[in-house]
Amino acid sequence: MRLSKYFLPTLKENPGEAQVISHRLMLRAGMIRQSSAGIYSWLPLGLRVLKKIEAIVREEQNSMGNQEILMPTIQPADIWRKSGRYDDYGPEMLRIIDRHERDMLYGPTNEELVTEIFANSIRSYKDLPQLLYHIQWKFRDEIRPRFGVMRGREFLMKDAYSFDINSEEARCSYNKYFIAYLKTYASLGLKAIPMTADTGPIGGNMSHEFLIIADTGESEIACHRQYLEMDLSCQDIDYNQDLQPVIHRYTEKYAATDDKRDPAIEKALGDDVRTARGIEVGHIFYFGTKYSEKLGAKVSGPKGEEIAVEMGSYGIGVSRLVGAIIEASHDDKGIIWPKAVAPFKVGLINLNISDRDCTVACEKAYNDLDCAGIEVIYDDREARPGAKFADMDLIGLPWQLIVGPRGIKTGSVELKNRISGEREEISMESALTRLLD
Amino acid sequence: MRLSKYFLPTLKENPGEAQVISHRLMLRAGMIRQSSAGIYSWLPLGLRVLKKIEAIVREEQNSMGNQEILMPTIQPADIWRKSGRYDDYGPEMLRIIDRHERDMLYGPTNEELVTEIFANSIRSYKDLPQLLYHIQWKFRDEIRPRFGVMRGREFLMKDAYSFDINSEEARCSYNKYFIAYLKTYASLGLKAIPMTADTGPIGGNMSHEFLIIADTGESEIACHRQYLEMDLSCQDIDYNQDLQPVIHRYTEKYAATDDKRDPAIEKALGDDVRTARGIEVGHIFYFGTKYSEKLGAKVSGPKGEEIAVEMGSYGIGVSRLVGAIIEASHDDKGIIWPKAVAPFKVGLINLNISDRDCTVACEKAYNDLDCAGIEVIYDDREARPGAKFADMDLIGLPWQLIVGPRGIKTGSVELKNRISGEREEISMESALTRLLD
């Protein structure tokens, strides 16, 4: 991609409306634009990151044996009346009346709708378990939307649902999601700690939140110091093995969100307890038959008896993760993308587009990288070097390949690693070899 | 994918609510489920097709040099008041009041919002042209939603927008989209004829609709018989060449939608005119400065003067295409997917899962195909052969590989081509070679 043709409206000034660093950086880097309070348009650079995160989330859901569906954004109020949540949900639910005066709503989550789909399709215990997920836009009419895409009103969520014949099986499904989430965060380049959590308006018996540590996190968490050093990536864990001992290992020590903290435990732990700021990046629930009873999601059991299925639900905020990753990975110059979600791998900077040798070298490097399938953005704009450096640091690609008229006379370029900050003067050939790796 | 574990709730009976064949077949094939009038959930099989179509549409938009963004579904009423369309749009627009009593709406299209994004980002004629598109859910509160996903209320659309400095440049952008659309339909395995069309509520000076011919089409079109034989695929056309002569070739003869038909022309054409039923699968508009003037999308020209940009908009109904393709390609047994959008390439049928040899052969074939990256669904259910044949014909995959206990004794299987209907008794080895091709 040539920057001269790319729709990347970066801002020099810090936008006044943004309180947190990820929001400021996303606006400045031309990733998003606000259209109303808590509602954003994703511009090309932001959308690339959003799609990479979505793809990583999807891949692990598929790997665990989950099936993708897509439910609509607009739901009928009826099913929410059946579950009893139409009144419970309060003003956060965006209520809509259609032209025929029917009560509708913009889905804030999908327990009711997916339960109805299940109820209309599955009849026998032999067809269980069923694991279904979708990645769809949701709406929650937050009273005070803030922190950019981290607490917006319209947001992209991966929400998944499990249907099992009994509570033991349901626990197995819950455990699969638990492990899938840890694998997903590791693939994103994040470390998220599982913590016992409140079930809130979803309801139910068991729940965990996954939190990443960031100085600018929204809430204060406390956990045993072992979690900070523990490898939570689950690389070697197979979904078919008994997952309970693994889950036990990751949950036996103390780890609590804001509203679940226990001063007595923390006092007893003494030096072993750590407090930190955390950002929620996932939440899983087991809630038994709460929805299946009310919405008639019953199957016939081995003896022909009717059994209400045991359910759980499992959410990852896909758009929220874009902000959360920036909160966890930035410096005073801009964003520092983990490799897996970087919008491009390489930023190629031409320091002087009027210099023939410099431009010939850049064009060749650009073509070589592009043809090899390396995602590269080429700053071929007519602009001062300072402005180019600033924009490239701001958008935070893993590598910068800097080509100037002086260096190129001896065939040398500068290769900068945005993550480590390391800079090297090397030959163009060596630089390309490194980047093509 | 093993059918025994796949969420594919096929129906034996024709659902009463479905009037058209594509709607009936999509419900029966377990592709979609209705959640409210004109609003559908996409089940795994349907979602696979939707995503394939989306990917083909996206690929051609990218090839033509269009940049992908993603605008939200919920828009503020303000910008629609500025353009004058808030009142014009009538009850088809889903109007929403948020918790702070602000007027919002579920976007039926995005001219206003994209114009605002452009206006806030682009300042100079040097940064033109700009071509932006997004693929996002829209809502139109149809008074009588019908024909399943072909005229639903919540639907997925690719809408694109062009911004140019003058009308000649705008015409070049319009021509690029015109060609991109023809290439897209060809990639989907469809032939769509461009026809002069009304501009409707979008407004403007020039417009074309693209229609596919299907006996069950929603409207009657008329065109010169040459269009029915002409190759419209545009395979060899480069976006950088002068496209005007190409467009001329595809539009010089008579072709008109329902409301644009001209009895005088048709009489003059005599035997050369053909009438047929058609389904709209795309609509493009050039409307000059209608929105840029009202929403302040102005750039500074070469002499520093302020110029309102010339705009066009370009839509393809992605979810509608799923239904349209079925209308154009089915028989009395079910869907016949064109290869490019088929949810799977091969349906492997095990006629008797209790037969050891038969099952060993199927498992091996399934693994061979799957490992080679061939999309295969394996009917390993405990069910009668008749039910398996019926379901496989219904879901319409290009190839059926049928393995039975008798044939497998001599190593022979049946390979059925769903499109031609041809069946061959051949060795498993030859069948796999053919499918791996």
Boltz contact constraints between the chains, C-beta under 6 A:
constraints:
  - contact:
      token1: [A, 7]
      token2: [B, 67]
      max_distance: 6.0
  - contact:
      token1: [A, 9]
      token2: [B, 121]
      max_distance: 6.0
  - contact:
      token1: [A, 33]
      token2: [B, 117]
      max_distance: 6.0
  - contact:
      token1: [A, 36]
      token2: [B, 76]
      max_distance: 6.0
  - contact:
      token1: [A, 39]
      token2: [B, 72]
      max_distance: 6.0
  - contact:
      token1: [A, 39]
      token2: [B, 74]
      max_distance: 6.0
  - contact:
      token1: [A, 41]
      token2: [B, 71]
      max_distance: 6.0
  - contact:
      token1: [A, 41]
      token2: [B, 117]
      max_distance: 6.0
  - contact:
      token1: [A, 42]
      token2: [B, 70]
      max_distance: 6.0
  - contact:
      token1: [A, 43]
      token2: [B, 69]
      max_distance: 6.0
  - contact:
      token1: [A, 44]
      token2: [B, 67]
      max_distance: 6.0
  - contact:
      token1: [A, 44]
      token2: [B, 69]
      max_distance: 6.0
  - contact:
      token1: [A, 47]
      token2: [B, 68]
      max_distance: 6.0
  - contact:
      token1: [A, 47]
      token2: [B, 69]
      max_distance: 6.0
  - contact:
      token1: [A, 47]
      token2: [B, 70]
      max_distance: 6.0
  - contact:
      token1: [A, 67]
      token2: [B, 7]
      max_distance: 6.0
  - contact:
      token1: [A, 67]
      token2: [B, 44]
      max_distance: 6.0
  - contact:
      token1: [A, 68]
      token2: [B, 47]
      max_distance: 6.0
  - contact:
      token1: [A, 69]
      token2: [B, 43]
      max_distance: 6.0
  - contact:
      token1: [A, 69]
      token2: [B, 44]
      max_distance: 6.0
  - contact:
      token1: [A, 70]
      token2: [B, 42]
      max_distance: 6.0
  - contact:
      token1: [A, 70]
      token2: [B, 47]
      max_distance: 6.0
  - contact:
      token1: [A, 71]
      token2: [B, 41]
      max_distance: 6.0
  - contact:
      token1: [A, 72]
      token2: [B, 39]
      max_distance: 6.0
  - contact:
      token1: [A, 72]
      token2: [B, 154]
      max_distance: 6.0
  - contact:
      token1: [A, 73]
      token2: [B, 137]
      max_distance: 6.0
  - contact:
      token1: [A, 74]
      token2: [B, 39]
      max_distance: 6.0
  - contact:
      token1: [A, 74]
      token2: [B, 154]
      max_distance: 6.0
  - contact:
      token1: [A, 76]
      token2: [B, 36]
      max_distance: 6.0
  - contact:
      token1: [A, 91]
      token2: [B, 99]
      max_distance: 6.0
  - contact:
      token1: [A, 96]
      token2: [B, 96]
      max_distance: 6.0
  - contact:
      token1: [A, 98]
      token2: [B, 141]
      max_distance: 6.0
  - contact:
      token1: [A, 99]
      token2: [B, 91]
      max_distance: 6.0
  - contact:
      token1: [A, 99]
      token2: [B, 141]
      max_distance: 6.0
  - contact:
      token1: [A, 117]
      token2: [B, 33]
      max_distance: 6.0
  - contact:
      token1: [A, 117]
      token2: [B, 41]
      max_distance: 6.0
  - contact:
      token1: [A, 121]
      token2: [B, 9]
      max_distance: 6.0
  - contact:
      token1: [A, 137]
      token2: [B, 73]
      max_distance: 6.0
  - contact:
      token1: [A, 141]
      token2: [B, 98]
      max_distance: 6.0
  - contact:
      token1: [A, 141]
      token2: [B, 99]
      max_distance: 6.0
  - contact:
      token1: [A, 154]
      token2: [B, 72]
      max_distance: 6.0
  - contact:
      token1: [A, 154]
      token2: [B, 74]
      max_distance: 6.0
